[in-house]
């Protein structure tokens, strides 16, 4: 089927993940500090919804549990937060990002280390809602050095 794909014009696709959180304002502040990002200007739905931007690029949406009756954003206690999902962020300032995670008191799941396959550094942490967040440097940043 590769030939078929060549006939179809490629659409631009941009990931815009959304997670459900217990406190949108607190989570927005946490992610802004962790990723050195920004959020939307103050708005009437701030307690229910926010967006996190880095360099004017939307990287994460936050939505309050049990608001607006959206499917899968209800009943926070039905399953562990994000079970099977990693919020993975490539950061250009890995050491500073790790320092920000530490200053936020983030629970470190896996200390900063070199992942040998992509040859980058990464650290695995939990956010205040229990989601697993991975901060990773750019691929090949370590050039195969541990």
C-alpha positions in Angstrom: 0.0 0.0 0.0 2.9 2.5 0.1 2.0 3.5 -3.4 -1.4 4.5 -2.3 -0.1 6.8 0.4 2.1 8.6 -2.2 -1.1 9.6 -4.0 -2.7 11.2 -1.0 -1.6 14.7 -0.1 0.1 14.7 3.3 -1.8 16.7 6.0 0.0 18.6 8.7 -0.6 16.8 12.0 0.3 18.3 15.3 -0.1 16.4 18.6 -2.2 18.3 21.2 -2.5 15.9 24.2 -5.1 16.6 26.9 -5.0 15.2 30.4 -7.7 15.4 33.1 -6.4 16.9 36.4 -7.9 17.6 39.8 -6.8 21.3 39.9 -6.3 23.0 36.6 -4.8 26.1 38.0 -2.2 24.2 40.1 -1.4 21.8 37.3 -1.0 24.7 34.8 1.4 26.4 37.2 3.4 23.2 37.7 3.8 22.5 34.0 4.6 26.1 33.3 7.4 26.0 35.8 8.6 22.5 34.8 8.8 23.3 31.1 9.5 27.0 31.3 6.3 27.6 29.4 3.2 29.8 29.3 -0.5 29.3 29.5 -3.6 31.1 28.2 -4.3 34.6 29.5 -6.8 34.6 32.3 -10.2 33.5 31.1 -13.6 32.5 32.5 -13.0 28.8 32.2 -9.6 28.8 34.0 -10.7 26.5 36.7 -11.8 23.9 34.1 -9.4 24.2 31.2 -6.0 25.6 30.3 -3.3 25.2 27.6 0.5 25.0 28.1 2.6 26.6 25.4 6.4 26.6 24.7 7.7 29.0 22.1 4.1 29.7 21.0 3.5 25.9 20.3 0.7 24.2 22.1 2.2 21.2 24.0 -0.4 20.2 26.5 -4.1 20.8 27.4 -5.4 20.5 30.9 -9.0 19.8 31.7 -10.7 19.4 35.1 -12.2 16.0 35.9 -16.0 15.7 35.7 -16.6 19.1 34.0 -18.6 19.3 30.7 -19.3 15.6 30.8 -16.7 14.8 28.2 -16.2 11.1 27.6 -13.2 9.7 29.4 -12.7 12.9 31.5 -15.1 11.7 34.2 -14.6 9.6 37.4 -11.0 10.3 38.4 -10.9 7.3 40.7 -11.9 4.8 38.0 -8.3 4.0 37.0 -4.8 5.1 37.9 -3.9 8.4 36.2 -2.5 7.8 32.8 -2.0 4.1 33.2 0.0 3.1 30.1 0.6 6.7 29.0 3.8 8.7 29.3 3.8 12.5 28.9 7.1 12.7 27.0 8.8 16.1 26.5 12.0 16.7 24.6 13.7 19.7 26.1 16.7 21.6 24.9 17.8 22.6 28.4 17.8 19.1 30.0 20.0 20.1 33.1 17.8 23.1 33.8 14.6 21.1 33.3 15.8 18.5 35.9 16.7 21.3 38.3 13.2 22.7 37.8 11.6 19.3 38.5 13.7 19.0 41.7 12.7 22.5 42.8 9.0 21.6 42.3 9.5 18.6 44.5 8.6 16.2 41.7 8.7 12.5 42.7 11.6 11.0 40.7 10.7 7.6 39.3 13.9 7.1 37.4 16.9 9.3 38.0 18.6 11.2 35.1 20.4 8.7 32.9 21.5 8.1 29.3 19.2 6.0 27.2 21.7 4.2 24.9 19.3 3.6 22.0 18.4 7.2 21.2 21.6 8.5 22.8 19.9 11.1 24.9 19.5 11.8 28.6 16.1 11.4 30.3 14.5 11.6 33.7 11.2 10.1 34.7 9.0 11.9 37.3 5.4 12.1 38.5 3.2 15.2 38.2 0.9 16.3 41.1 -1.9 14.1 39.6 0.2 11.0 39.3 0.9 11.1 35.6 4.3 9.9 34.5 6.3 12.7 32.8 9.5 12.1 31.0 12.0 14.9 30.2 14.4 13.9 27.5 17.3 15.7 25.8 17.4 15.7 22.0 18.3 12.4 20.3 22.0 11.7 19.8 22.9 14.5 22.2 25.3 12.1 24.1 26.9 10.8 20.9 27.0 7.3 22.5 28.7 8.5 25.7 27.2 7.3 29.0 
